[in-house]
Amino acid sequence: MKSELANRDMVTGSRSVKIALIDLECTCNDDHQFGPHEIIEVGAVMGKLCPESFHVVSELQLYIRPIINPTLTNFCTELTGITQSTVDAGVILEE
C-alpha cells in the first residue's frame, strides 16, 4: 500500500512513473566505411509520466568533442544540425 501511494500524484491522485529519455548523436558519414562513431551530443529529459500527460522535471544537453574523427563531415552536420564550432567547444569524454 505504501509503494502504491508513493506513485500517485498528490494533486490529481493519478498514477505516475518517473522516466529518463536519452538521445545520443554520433559522428557519421554517408560512407559505410566511416568509423568508429563517437558521441557528439547527449540529450536527456527527466520526467514524470502520468496516464494523461508527461511533465518535464529537468533537461540536459551536452556537446562532446570527438577525438578520433575531430572534424565533422558535411553529412553529419546536415543530419544532426550540430556544427563544428559547437563540438569544438564541447567537453572531452574520458575513458
C-alpha positions, 0 to 999 in steps of 0.5 A, a space after each residue: 500500500 505504501 509503494 502504491 501511494 508513493 506513485 500517485 500524484 498528490 494533486 490529481 491522485 493519478 498514477 505516475 512513473 518517473 522516466 529518463 529519455 536519452 538521445 545520443 548523436 554520433 559522428 557519421 558519414 554517408 560512407 559505410 566505411 566511416 568509423 568508429 562513431 563517437 558521441 557528439 551530443 547527449 540529450 536527456 529529459 527527466 520526467 514524470 509520466 502520468 496516464 494523461 500527460 508527461 511533465 518535464 522535471 529537468 533537461 540536459 544537453 551536452 556537446 562532446 568533442 570527438 577525438 578520433 574523427 575531430 572534424 565533422 563531415 558535411 553529412 553529419 552536420 546536415 543530419 544532426 544540425 550540430 556544427 563544428 564550432 559547437 563540438 569544438 567547444 564541447 567537453 572531452 569524454 574520458 575513458 
